[in-house]
Amino acid sequence: MTHRNEWMPEELHDYTIAIGPPLDDVARDLIAETGERFPGPAQIQIPPEQSGFLTLVTQLVGARSALEVGTFTGFSSLAIARGLPADGRLLCLDVNEEWTSVAQRYWERAGVADRIDLRIGPALDSLRALPAEPFLDLVFLDADKENYLAYWEELVPRVRPGGVLLVDNVFFHLSVLEEAPTRPGGAAVKAFNRRVRDDPRVTHAVLPLGDGVTMARRVSSE
């Protein structure tokens, strides 16, 4: 399992996983296959401790309609789908059929494939094709950082008041601490973080989980 957290001591990270909800065989096998087949891109997979968090938030919100931007090989979508009721639905948006073909196998193995709708194509196009009214209970955003602001502006109006948006990588490997980030995407994440902070449509908290997670609650329908 990849230690993607630059600021947390390895021992504390391992302890966090050890005392958190245990991963089952499906999740462990998915992590292992992702690392073996895609050793470079595997770093974009959410860390193990984030899986239980996603499932728990899905349950706490009572989500029935969820959406994920950026699915990769399906570890995060698996966690969200497991938090949905049997009649809940998760829409996953991604552009890579090879990665998501792995996800689909593990959704089937976990018995949650009937809750998930996968759409391949540019996420902004898919989002703009959705109903404009607020219908989403939960959103997880973990995609290309340069488009985070554009995704946010499409997502927030579609989340019902009281619904929750979760955004991954808001520390972006600590590049946000630089005045002028040199890492590609770092400046975009800094701008995104400022936008969320100043957005009157949501209340939010920034959690030091993984590479930083923003949790925002929709409070205004305007």
Phi and psi in degrees as GROMACS dihedral restraints (atoms count N, CA, C in turn):
[ dihedral_restraints ]
;  ai    aj    ak    al  type     phi  dphi    fc
    3     4     5     6     1   -77.0    20    10
    4     5     6     7     1   133.8    20    10
    6     7     8     9     1   -91.4    20    10
    7     8     9    10     1   100.4    20    10
    9    10    11    12     1  -100.0    20    10
   10    11    12    13     1     7.2    20    10
   12    13    14    15     1  -103.1    20    10
   13    14    15    16     1   101.4    20    10
   15    16    17    18     1   -66.2    20    10
   16    17    18    19     1   -22.6    20    10
   18    19    20    21     1  -103.7    20    10
   19    20    21    22     1   -13.3    20    10
   21    22    23    24     1   -95.2    20    10
   22    23    24    25     1   133.2    20    10
   24    25    26    27     1   -58.2    20    10
   25    26    27    28     1   142.9    20    10
   27    28    29    30     1   -55.3    20    10
   28    29    30    31     1   -40.4    20    10
   30    31    32    33     1   -64.8    20    10
   31    32    33    34     1   -39.4    20    10
   33    34    35    36     1   -70.5    20    10
   34    35    36    37     1   -37.1    20    10
   36    37    38    39     1   -61.6    20    10
   37    38    39    40     1   -46.2    20    10
   39    40    41    42     1   -62.6    20    10
   40    41    42    43     1   -37.9    20    10
   42    43    44    45     1   -67.0    20    10
   43    44    45    46     1   -39.5    20    10
   45    46    47    48     1   -58.3    20    10
   46    47    48    49     1   -42.3    20    10
   48    49    50    51     1   -67.8    20    10
   49    50    51    52     1   -40.7    20    10
   51    52    53    54     1   -64.2    20    10
   52    53    54    55     1   -35.4    20    10
   54    55    56    57     1   -95.8    20    10
   55    56    57    58     1    -3.9    20    10
   57    58    59    60     1   -84.6    20    10
   58    59    60    61     1  -178.7    20    10
   60    61    62    63     1   -62.5    20    10
   61    62    63    64     1   130.5    20    10
   63    64    65    66     1   -69.3    20    10
   64    65    66    67     1   145.6    20    10
   66    67    68    69     1   -79.4    20    10
   67    68    69    70     1   142.0    20    10
   69    70    71    72     1   -88.5    20    10
   70    71    72    73     1  -179.0    20    10
   72    73    74    75     1   -61.8    20    10
   73    74    75    76     1   -36.1    20    10
   75    76    77    78     1   -62.5    20    10
   76    77    78    79     1   -49.1    20    10
   78    79    80    81     1   -65.2    20    10
   79    80    81    82     1   -42.2    20    10
   81    82    83    84     1   -64.7    20    10
   82    83    84    85     1   -41.5    20    10
   84    85    86    87     1   -66.3    20    10
   85    86    87    88     1   -36.8    20    10
   87    88    89    90     1   -63.7    20    10
   88    89    90    91     1   -45.1    20    10
   90    91    92    93     1   -59.9    20    10
   91    92    93    94     1   -45.2    20    10
   93    94    95    96     1   -63.9    20    10
   94    95    96    97     1   -46.1    20    10
   96    97    98    99     1   -64.9    20    10
   97    98    99   100     1   -39.5    20    10
   99   100   101   102     1   -60.7    20    10
  100   101   102   103     1   -45.0    20    10
  102   103   104   105     1   -64.5    20    10
  103   104   105   106     1   -35.7    20    10
  105   106   107   108     1   -74.7    20    10
  106   107   108   109     1   -43.4    20    10
  108   109   110   111     1   -83.7    20    10
  109   110   111   112     1   -32.1    20    10
  111   112   113   114     1  -130.7    20    10
  112   113   114   115     1    65.0    20    10
  114   115   116   117     1   -60.5    20    10
  115   116   117   118     1   -30.9    20    10
  117   118   119   120     1   -76.8    20    10
  118   119   120   121     1   -60.5    20    10
  120   121   122   123     1   -63.0    20    10
  121   122   123   124     1   -15.5    20    10
  123   124   125   126     1   -55.3    20    10
  124   125   126   127     1   -23.5    20    10
  126   127   128   129     1   -67.2    20    10
  127   128   129   130     1   -16.6    20    10
  129   130   131   132     1   -85.2    20    10
  130   131   132   133     1    -6.5    20    10
  132   133   134   135     1   -69.2    20    10
  133   134   135   136     1   142.4    20    10
  135   136   137   138     1   -62.6    20    10
  136   137   138   139     1   148.9    20    10
  138   139   140   141     1   -71.8    20    10
  139   140   141   142     1   158.9    20    10
  141   142   143   144     1   -55.5    20    10
  142   143   144   145     1   -39.0    20    10
  144   145   146   147     1   -67.5    20    10
  145   146   147   148     1   -17.5    20    10
  147   148   149   150     1   -79.8    20    10
  148   149   150   151     1   -21.4    20    10
  150   151   152   153     1   -61.7    20    10
  151   152   153   154     1   -51.6    20    10
  153   154   155   156     1   -62.1    20    10
  154   155   156   157     1   -35.3    20    10
  156   157   158   159     1   -62.4    20    10
  157   158   159   160     1   -44.5    20    10
  159   160   161   162     1   -63.3    20    10
  160   161   162   163     1   -42.7    20    10
  162   163   164   165     1   -62.9    20    10
  163   164   165   166     1   -44.5    20    10
  165   166   167   168     1   -63.6    20    10
  166   167   168   169     1   -45.5    20    10
  168   169   170   171     1   -64.0    20    10
  169   170   171   172     1   -40.3    20    10
  171   172   173   174     1   -57.2    20    10
  172   173   174   175     1   -43.0    20    10
  174   175   176   177     1   -69.7    20    10
  175   176   177   178     1   -42.3    20    10
  177   178   179   180     1   -63.9    20    10
  178   179   180   181     1   -38.4    20    10
  180   181   182   183     1   -72.5    20    10
  181   182   183   184     1   -19.3    20    10
  183   184   185   186     1    68.3    20    10
  184   185   186   187     1    36.6    20    10
  186   187   188   189     1   -65.7    20    10
  187   188   189   190     1   137.1    20    10
  189   190   191   192     1  -119.6    20    10
  190   191   192   193     1   -25.6    20    10
  192   193   194   195     1  -123.9    20    10
  193   194   195   196     1   111.8    20    10
  195   196   197   198     1  -127.1    20    10
  196   197   198   199     1   158.7    20    10
  198   199   200   201     1  -143.6    20    10
  199   200   201   202     1   138.2    20    10
  201   202   203   204     1  -123.7    20    10
  202   203   204   205     1   130.5    20    10
  204   205   206   207     1  -107.3    20    10
  205   206   207   208     1   110.0    20    10
  207   208   209   210     1    99.6    20    10
  208   209   210   211     1    93.0    20    10
  210   211   212   213     1  -100.9    20    10
  211   212   213   214     1   -32.8    20    10
  213   214   215   216     1    53.7    20    10
  214   215   216   217     1  -125.1    20    10
  216   217   218   219     1   -97.6    20    10
  217   218   219   220     1     9.5    20    10
  219   220   221   222     1    97.7    20    10
  220   221   222   223     1     9.2    20    10
  222   223   224   225     1   -66.4    20    10
  223   224   225   226     1   -45.0    20    10
  225   226   227   228     1   -70.1    20    10
  226   227   228   229     1   -40.8    20    10
  228   229   230   231     1   -66.0    20    10
  229   230   231   232     1   -34.3    20    10
  231   232   233   234     1   -60.1    20    10
  232   233   234   235     1   -44.0    20    10
  234   235   236   237     1   -64.7    20    10
  235   236   237   238     1   -42.3    20    10
  237   238   239   240     1   -66.8    20    10
  238   239   240   241     1   -46.4    20    10
  240   241   242   243     1   -60.1    20    10
  241   242   243   244     1   -35.0    20    10
  243   244   245   246     1   -69.6    20    10
  244   245   246   247     1   -17.9    20    10
  246   247   248   249     1   -90.8    20    10
  247   248   249   250     1    -9.2    20    10
  249   250   251   252     1   -82.2    20    10
  250   251   252   253     1   152.6    20    10
  252   253   254   255     1   -70.0    20    10
  253   254   255   256     1   170.6    20    10
  255   256   257   258     1   -58.4    20    10
  256   257   258   259     1   -30.6    20    10
  258   259   260   261     1   -97.4    20    10
  259   260   261   262     1    10.1    20    10
  261   262   263   264     1   -77.0    20    10
  262   263   264   265     1   161.1    20    10
  264   265   266   267     1  -136.3    20    10
  265   266   267   268     1   138.0    20    10
  267   268   269   270     1  -121.9    20    10
  268   269   270   271     1   123.7    20    10
  270   271   272   273     1   -98.9    20    10
  271   272   273   274     1   122.1    20    10
  273   274   275   276     1  -108.9    20    10
  274   275   276   277     1   130.8    20    10
  276   277   278   279     1  -116.1    20    10
  277   278   279   280     1   127.7    20    10
  279   280   281   282     1  -156.9    20    10
  280   281   282   283     1   169.0    20    10
  282   283   284   285     1  -114.0    20    10
  283   284   285   286     1    -5.5    20    10
  285   286   287   288     1  -112.1    20    10
  286   287   288   289     1   110.9    20    10
  288   289   290   291     1   -72.8    20    10
  289   290   291   292     1   -31.6    20    10
  291   292   293   294     1   -65.6    20    10
  292   293   294   295     1   -48.1    20    10
  294   295   296   297     1   -62.1    20    10
  295   296   297   298     1   -47.6    20    10
  297   298   299   300     1   -73.1    20    10
  298   299   300   301     1   -18.1    20    10
  300   301   302   303     1   -65.5    20    10
  301   302   303   304     1   -33.4    20    10
  303   304   305   306     1   -65.2    20    10
  304   305   306   307     1   -46.5    20    10
  306   307   308   309     1   -54.9    20    10
  307   308   309   310     1   -44.9    20    10
  309   310   311   312     1   -62.5    20    10
  310   311   312   313     1   -37.7    20    10
  312   313   314   315     1   -63.2    20    10
  313   314   315   316     1   -39.7    20    10
  315   316   317   318     1   -77.9    20    10
  316   317   318   319     1   -29.5    20    10
  318   319   320   321     1   -62.4    20    10
  319   320   321   322     1   -42.3    20    10
  321   322   323   324     1   -62.9    20    10
  322   323   324   325     1   -46.2    20    10
  324   325   326   327     1   -62.4    20    10
  325   326   327   328     1   -34.8    20    10
  327   328   329   330     1   -82.7    20    10
  328   329   330   331     1    -9.4    20    10
  330   331   332   333     1    79.0    20    10
  331   332   333   334     1    24.5    20    10
  333   334   335   336     1  -119.1    20    10
  334   335   336   337     1     6.7    20    10
  336   337   338   339     1   -60.4    20    10
  337   338   339   340     1   -30.3    20    10
  339   340   341   342     1   -72.5    20    10
  340   341   342   343     1    -8.6    20    10
  342   343   344   345     1   -96.8    20    10
  343   344   345   346     1    -5.2    20    10
  345   346   347   348     1  -118.6    20    10
  346   347   348   349     1   132.3    20    10
  348   349   350   351     1  -115.2    20    10
  349   350   351   352     1   117.3    20    10
  351   352   353   354     1  -100.5    20    10
  352   353   354   355     1   130.1    20    10
  354   355   356   357     1  -123.2    20    10
  355   356   357   358     1   123.0    20    10
  357   358   359   360     1   -96.4    20    10
  358   359   360   361     1   128.2    20    10
  360   361   362   363     1   149.3    20    10
  361   362   363   364     1   172.0    20    10
  363   364   365   366     1   -56.3    20    10
  364   365   366   367     1   127.5    20    10
  366   367   368   369     1   -63.8    20    10
  367   368   369   370     1   -35.8    20    10
  369   370   371   372     1   -62.6    20    10
  370   371   372   373     1   -39.2    20    10
  372   373   374   375     1   -63.7    20    10
  373   374   375   376     1   -43.2    20    10
  375   376   377   378     1   -65.2    20    10
  376   377   378   379     1   -40.7    20    10
  378   379   380   381     1   -65.1    20    10
  379   380   381   382     1   -43.4    20    10
  381   382   383   384     1   -68.9    20    10
  382   383   384   385     1   -17.8    20    10
  384   385   386   387     1   -85.1    20    10
  385   386   387   388     1    -8.4    20    10
  387   388   389   390     1   -79.0    20    10
  388   389   390   391     1   160.3    20    10
  390   391   392   393     1   -54.5    20    10
  391   392   393   394     1   142.3    20    10
  393   394   395   396     1   -79.6    20    10
  394   395   396   397     1   -20.9    20    10
  396   397   398   399     1   -76.3    20    10
  397   398   399   400     1   158.2    20    10
  399   400   401   402     1   -70.9    20    10
  400   401   402   403     1   116.5    20    10
  402   403   404   405     1  -135.8    20    10
  403   404   405   406     1    -8.3    20    10
  405   406   407   408     1   -90.4    20    10
  406   407   408   409     1   138.3    20    10
  408   409   410   411     1   -92.8    20    10
  409   410   411   412     1   -30.4    20    10
  411   412   413   414     1  -149.0    20    10
  412   413   414   415     1   138.6    20    10
  414   415   416   417     1  -130.7    20    10
  415   416   417   418     1   139.1    20    10
  417   418   419   420     1  -124.8    20    10
  418   419   420   421     1   119.7    20    10
  420   421   422   423     1  -109.7    20    10
  421   422   423   424     1   119.1    20    10
  423   424   425   426     1  -153.6    20    10
  424   425   426   427     1    68.8    20    10
  426   427   428   429     1  -133.1    20    10
  427   428   429   430     1  -157.8    20    10
  429   430   431   432     1   -63.0    20    10
  430   431   432   433     1   128.2    20    10
  432   433   434   435     1   -69.3    20    10
  433   434   435   436     1   -30.8    20    10
  435   436   437   438     1   -61.9    20    10
  436   437   438   439     1   -23.0    20    10
  438   439   440   441     1  -103.5    20    10
  439   440   441   442     1     9.0    20    10
  441   442   443   444     1   -55.3    20    10
  442   443   444   445     1   -45.7    20    10
  444   445   446   447     1   -62.6    20    10
  445   446   447   448     1   -41.9    20    10
  447   448   449   450     1   -65.6    20    10
  448   449   450   451     1   -41.2    20    10
  450   451   452   453     1   -61.3    20    10
  451   452   453   454     1   -45.8    20    10
  453   454   455   456     1   -55.8    20    10
  454   455   456   457     1   -45.6    20    10
  456   457   458   459     1   -68.2    20    10
  457   458   459   460     1   -26.2    20    10
  459   460   461   462     1   -82.3    20    10
  460   461   462   463     1   -31.8    20    10
  462   463   464   465     1   -80.5    20    10
  463   464   465   466     1   -46.5    20    10
  465   466   467   468     1   -55.6    20    10
  466   467   468   469     1   -46.8    20    10
  468   469   470   471     1   -63.0    20    10
  469   470   471   472     1   -18.2    20    10
  471   472   473   474     1   -96.0    20    10
  472   473   474   475     1     1.4    20    10
  474   475   476   477     1   -98.7    20    10
  475   476   477   478     1   131.2    20    10
  477   478   479   480     1   -68.5    20    10
  478   479   480   481     1   152.1    20    10
  480   481   482   483     1   -55.0    20    10
  481   482   483   484     1   130.0    20    10
  483   484   485   486     1    94.9    20    10
  484   485   486   487     1   -14.1    20    10
  486   487   488   489     1   -75.1    20    10
  487   488   489   490     1   166.3    20    10
  489   490   491   492     1  -124.8    20    10
  490   491   492   493     1   139.2    20    10
  492   493   494   495     1  -115.7    20    10
  493   494   495   496     1   129.1    20    10
  495   496   497   498     1  -113.3    20    10
  496   497   498   499     1   130.8    20    10
  498   499   500   501     1  -125.7    20    10
  499   500   501   502     1   125.5    20    10
  501   502   503   504     1   -92.7    20    10
  502   503   504   505     1   160.1    20    10
  504   505   506   507     1    65.0    20    10
  505   506   507   508     1    35.6    20    10
  507   508   509   510     1   -78.6    20    10
  508   509   510   511     1    -6.9    20    10
  510   511   512   513     1   -92.2    20    10
  511   512   513   514     1   -25.4    20    10
  513   514   515   516     1    44.3    20    10
  514   515   516   517     1    61.3    20    10
  516   517   518   519     1    58.2    20    10
  517   518   519   520     1    36.0    20    10
  519   520   521   522     1    68.9    20    10
  520   521   522   523     1     6.5    20    10
  522   523   524   525     1   -66.2    20    10
  523   524   525   526     1   -21.7    20    10
  525   526   527   528     1   -69.0    20    10
  526   527   528   529     1   -13.2    20    10
  528   529   530   531     1   -79.8    20    10
  529   530   531   532     1   -14.7    20    10
  531   532   533   534     1   -81.6    20    10
  532   533   534   535     1   142.1    20    10
  534   535   536   537     1   -61.2    20    10
  535   536   537   538     1   -42.3    20    10
  537   538   539   540     1  -130.2    20    10
  538   539   540   541     1    89.1    20    10
  540   541   542   543     1   -55.0    20    10
  541   542   543   544     1   134.6    20    10
  543   544   545   546     1   -94.2    20    10
  544   545   546   547     1   -21.1    20    10
  546   547   548   549     1   -69.1    20    10
  547   548   549   550     1   129.7    20    10
  549   550   551   552     1   -54.3    20    10
  550   551   552   553     1   129.3    20    10
  552   553   554   555     1    95.0    20    10
  553   554   555   556     1   -17.8    20    10
  555   556   557   558     1   -62.6    20    10
  556   557   558   559     1   -44.4    20    10
  558   559   560   561     1   -64.0    20    10
  559   560   561   562     1   -37.3    20    10
  561   562   563   564     1   -65.2    20    10
  562   563   564   565     1   -38.9    20    10
  564   565   566   567     1   -67.6    20    10
  565   566   567   568     1   -40.3    20    10
  567   568   569   570     1   -60.4    20    10
  568   569   570   571     1   -44.0    20    10
  570   571   572   573     1   -64.8    20    10
  571   572   573   574     1   -40.3    20    10
  573   574   575   576     1   -61.1    20    10
  574   575   576   577     1   -46.0    20    10
  576   577   578   579     1   -60.0    20    10
  577   578   579   580     1   -38.7    20    10
  579   580   581   582     1   -66.1    20    10
  580   581   582   583     1   -39.1    20    10
  582   583   584   585     1   -63.0    20    10
  583   584   585   586     1   -45.0    20    10
  585   586   587   588     1   -63.0    20    10
  586   587   588   589     1   -43.7    20    10
  588   589   590   591     1   -56.0    20    10
  589   590   591   592     1   -37.4    20    10
  591   592   593   594     1   -99.7    20    10
  592   593   594   595     1     5.9    20    10
  594   595   596   597     1   -83.5    20    10
  595   596   597   598     1   114.0    20    10
  597   598   599   600     1   -71.7    20    10
  598   599   600   601     1    -8.6    20    10
  600   601   602   603     1   -80.2    20    10
  601   602   603   604     1   -11.3    20    10
  603   604   605   606     1  -136.5    20    10
  604   605   606   607     1   156.9    20    10
  606   607   608   609     1  -109.5    20    10
  607   608   609   610     1   152.7    20    10
  609   610   611   612     1  -152.2    20    10
  610   611   612   613     1   164.0    20    10
  612   613   614   615     1  -139.8    20    10
  613   614   615   616     1   148.8    20    10
  615   616   617   618     1  -107.5    20    10
  616   617   618   619     1   123.5    20    10
  618   619   620   621     1  -106.5    20    10
  619   620   621   622     1   133.3    20    10
  621   622   623   624     1   -80.2    20    10
  622   623   624   625     1    61.2    20    10
  624   625   626   627     1  -114.8    20    10
  625   626   627   628     1   125.5    20    10
  627   628   629   630     1    60.2    20    10
  628   629   630   631     1  -127.2    20    10
  630   631   632   633     1   -94.3    20    10
  631   632   633   634     1    25.5    20    10
  633   634   635   636     1    93.0    20    10
  634   635   636   637     1   124.7    20    10
  636   637   638   639     1  -127.8    20    10
  637   638   639   640     1   126.8    20    10
  639   640   641   642     1   -94.4    20    10
  640   641   642   643     1   130.8    20    10
  642   643   644   645     1  -115.9    20    10
  643   644   645   646     1   117.1    20    10
  645   646   647   648     1  -121.8    20    10
  646   647   648   649     1   141.6    20    10
  648   649   650   651     1  -114.6    20    10
  649   650   651   652     1   128.1    20    10
  651   652   653   654     1   -71.8    20    10
  652   653   654   655     1   123.3    20    10
  654   655   656   657     1  -116.2    20    10
  655   656   657   658     1   -15.4    20    10
  657   658   659   660     1  -130.9    20    10
  658   659   660   661     1   140.5    20    10
  660   661   662   663     1   -92.8    20    10
  661   662   663   664     1     4.4    20    10
